[in-house]
Amino acid sequence: MVPFLTNWAGATWQMLVDSAFFFLLGLVLAGVVWLVLNETNARRLVGDKRHQSVFRAAIIGVPLPLCSCSVLPVASQLRGSGISRGGTVSFLIATPESSIDSILLTYSLTDPLLTVARPITAFLTAVVAGLTESSFEGRAEESPVPLAAADCDDCCCETSPKTKTSGLIGRLGEGLRHSFTTLIADLAPYLLMGYLLAGLVGALLGPDMTQLPAFLTSGWAAYIGATLVGVPLYVCATSSTPLAAVLLASGFPPGAILVFLMVGPATNIAALTVLKKILGFGSTVRYLVSIVLVSVVCGLLLDWLYDIAGVAPDYLLGAHASEAGWFHISCAVILSALIVWHTLKARFKAFA
């Protein structure tokens, strides 16, 4: 038992060392994105033209650091301000599937091809789903109910900077405060779960990460498994990345990993229930089907690209951990402290 716990702790720590710097850098950039693409600016940039809003919402949503729950009130307000139904769906998909911090975390734990495929697939999924919804717009369907604050107790991310700070330095400081307080507080419990679960899977699979049966990690079984796990599970784009990296190392094809990275953050039972209030039942069904189908197609294309390029999927966990210097170790300590502090703070607040 003790050796297993030691292996679990070691695998988790190695992952933190390898990814902490890029994640902290992502937090800094997320603060800048939050300042530029806040709720007010997003409403103005998306516009109210039906098809144009779909593409604009996808472009804006890809780097925006909002998870699948916190994006709901923002999308509801965008919809209420006149954004088309297709544009709202596009924003609802692109935003939780990708963010600037999750992209950097993907790069730190996997390889450039999967890193690039992630935001591109998020954009394509959002556009296809948004255009599909636009084609149904105007037809008779149940009227969606505006989302009230009480409808989503877990909606946590602050949606726009409410500050009167002036000057570039003051604004940047406000963005950094948001990233290292509100944003990390929202992500901390899920990051803790993501890192611990990824470390657990790594410890169970052993050093070579090849102990899963072959039939589970190849062909359609891998895609079906990624979909069945991803749809009901609540994972944000960032916290799903460590687990996805471990599954990649265990033999899952990159395409199935991409499906999990797309489906997991954009869907979960709680979010789908709230989505029905915002968009209606028919739109919610089309939303879910579009995400799964486009993600699977993009996953198959990604596997094909790996094959024709002759590139083996890269899993970087532990590749540099033994050679990690004080800088990367310090980043891991800082990130660990932030995760533990904000997780405990949220737990104590819940029991208060």
N, C-alpha and C positions, 0 to 999 in steps of 0.2 A: 504493500500500500504506500509506504513512504517513498520508494523509488518512483512509483507512478506519479505521486504528487509533485516530486522533484522535477520529473520530466514535463509535467503540465506547467509548472511555474517557469521552467526554463524555456519552453516553447513560447509561452505568452510574453516573457521578457524579451526574447529575441525579436519577436514581431514588433514590440514597442520600440526597441532600439533601431530597427530597420526603417520604421515608418514615422517616428515621432517628429523628426525635423520637417518632413514634407507636410505633415498634418498641421504643425504649428504655422508653417509658411502659408498653408491654405487658409488658416484662420485669419491671418493678417490680410490676405487678399479678399477673403469673404467680407471683412469689414468695409473694404473699399467698395466692393460690389453692392453691399447693403446701402451705402450712402448714395450711390448713383442710381441703382434700380430699386428704389423704395416704392411703396404702394402708389404714391401720387404720380411719380415719373412713369411707372409701369403702365398705369391707366392711360397716360398721355401718349406713350410710345406705341402701345398696342393698337390704339385707334378702334373705330367701330365698324369698319368695312369688313364684310363677312370673310372673304378669303384672305385678304391682306392681314387681318388680325390673327389668323391661324399661324402664318409664317412668323410674324413679329413676336407673337406670344411664345413660340418655340425658341426663337433666338434669345429672347430675354430670360426665359425660364431655365435654360441649360446651365448657366453659371450661377444662378441665384441660390443662396444657401438656405433653403427651406425644406423641411421634411414633409412626409406625406400627410401628416396631421396639421401642421402649422400652415401649410399652403391652402387649406380649405377655407378659412375665413378671408384670406386675401382674394382667392378666386371668387368667393361669394360676393365680395364687395366690387370686384371687377365686373362681374355679371350684372350686379345691380346698377352699376354706373353706365350700362349700355353696351358693354363688350358682347360680341356675338357669342352664341352658344358654342360654335366651333372654336373660337378663340379661347373661351374659358376652358374647354376640354384640352386644347393644346397646352395651355399654361399648367393645368392640373397634372399633365403627364410629364412634360419636360422638366419641370421644377424639381420634383422629388427624385426623379431618376438620375439626375446628375447635378453636381455643384462643383465649384472651383476647388474646394477642399477634398472632395471625394476623388476628383480626377488626379490630383497630386498624390493622394494616398494609393490609388490604383497604380500609378507609375512607380511608387516606391516599393510595392510588393509584387508586381507582376512584370509585364514587359510593355514596350512602346506600342505594339500593335493592338493589344487589348485596351490600353489606355486611350488610344485614339478612337477605337471602335465604340467605346462607351458613350461619349457625348454625341457622336454621329448617330448612333442608334437611337438615343434619347430624342434627338431632333426629328429623325424620320418617323419614329413611333408617334410623336406628338402631332406631326403634320398630317400623317395618314388618318389618325383618329379624329383630328380637328376637321379635316376636309370631309370625312365621312359624316360627321355630325352636322356639318354645314349643309350637306345634301338633304338632310332630314329637317333642317330648320324651317319653321313656318308651318309644318304639318301639325295636325291636331295631336296633342299629347298632354298628359297631366301637367298642370302648372307646378313648377318647382316652388318650394317654400324657402324664403330667405333664411339664411343660416344665422341664428342668434348665437350670442356668445356662450349661452348655456348649453348649446347643442354639442359642443366638443370640449369637454373638460380638460382634455389633454392638449388642446391647441396652445402651443407654448411660445412659439417664436414671435417676438415683437415684429410688426409688419412694416413699420416705417419709423425713421428717426424723428422723435418728437423733442427736438432740442433747438435752442436759440443760439447755439454756439456759432460764432462767426470766425472767418479766417480759415486758411487752409490747414494750419497746424491744429486749430481747435476742432475742425471737422474730422480730420484724420484721427485725432485722439478720441472723438466720439465713436468713430467706426471701430477702433481697437477696443474700446470699452465694451461695445456691443458684442464683438466677437469673443472676448475673453470673460464675459459675464453671461449675457443672455444666450448667445449661440452655444457656447460650450456647456452651459447648464442644461439646455435642451437636449444636447447630444450625449452628455456624460453617462446616464444610465444605460443607453443603448450601446455606446462605445465599450463600457465595462462588460456588458453581456457579450458583445461581438468579439472582443479580444479574448475573454475567458473561454467562450465557446470554441473559437478558432484554436486556442491553445489546447483545449481538451481533445478536439478532433485530431490535432497534430500528435498529441501524446498517445492517443489510441491507435493511430495508424503507424506509429513508429518513425524512426529517422528517415527511412526511404519513402515514406508516404505511399506505399503501394499495397496495402493490406485489404483494400476493398475488393469484392468480387468483380471480375471483369465485366460481367453482364450489366452491372449497375453503372458503370462508368463509360459505356460505349453505346453507340447507336441511339435509337429513339428512347430507350429506357432512361438515359441521362437527361434528355430534354423533358420527358414526362415528369421525372423526379424533380427537376429544377422548377417546373411550373407548379406542381402540386405543393411543393414546399413554399414557394414564393408567394402564391396568391393569398393565402390566409395569414401568413406570418407578418408581424410588424417589424420591419427593419428599415432604417434610414439608409440613404445612399452611402454614407460614410461608414456606419457600423457593419454593413453587409460586406464591405471590402475585405477585411481580414479573413472572414469565413470563406469567401469566394476564392481567396488566394490559396487557402489550405485545400479546398476541394479541387482546385486546378492541379495542385501538386499530387493529389491522390489519384489522378488519372482521368478526371472528368474532362471532356473536350472543351476547348475555349468557348465554343458556341453555346454549350449548355450553361457555362459560367456566365456568359453574357445575358442569357435568358433570365437567370436568377438575379443578376444585377439590375435588370430592367423591371421584372415583374415584382420582385420583393418590395422595393421602395415605393412603387406607384400603387400598390394594392394591399389592402388588408381588410379584414371583416369590418372593423370599426369605421375606417375611412369610406368603404363602399356604402355603409349604412347612411352616413352623412351625405355622401354624394347624391344619393337618391333624393334627398331634400333639396339639394341645389339644382340638379339637372332633371330629375324625374327618372322613372324606372327604365324606360327604353334607352335613354342616353347612357345610363349607368351600365347596361348590358353591352351596348356598343363600345363603350369605353374599355371594358374588361376584355372583350373579344379582340378589339384592335390591338391592345397592348400585347396579348399573348401571341397572336398571329404574326405581327410585324417583328416581334422579338425573336420568334423561332426562325423566321426567314432570314433575318440579319445574323442569327447565330449560325445557321447553315452556311451562309456566305462567308462568315469569319473563319469557320473550319476550312472551307475551300481555299481561302487566302493563305492560311497557314500551310496548307498542303502544296499549293503551287509555288509558294515562296521558299518551301523547304525549311521553314523555321519551326523549331520545337518551342512549345509554350514555356515561358520562363516563370519560375517561382523563386523569388529572391529571398525568402525568409531564411535567415541564418547564414546567408552567403557572406556577409561582412560582419556578422555579430561578434565573432571571435577577434576581429581586427578593429572593432569599433573604438574610436578614440573618446577622449573626455567630452568632446562637443556633442556627439550623438548620444552618449550615455546621459549627459546633462539634459538634453532634450527629452529623452525617455523619462527621466525623473520628473521633469516639469509637467509633462503630459500626464503621467501617472497621478501626480499630486492633484492636478486640475480635475481629472476624472473622478478620483476618490472623493475629493472635497465636495464637488457639486452633486455627486450621487448621494452622499451622506446628508448633505444639506437638504436635498429634495425629500429624502426619506423622513428626516426629522420634521420638516415642514408639513408633510402629509399626516404625521401622527400628532401634530400640535393642535 
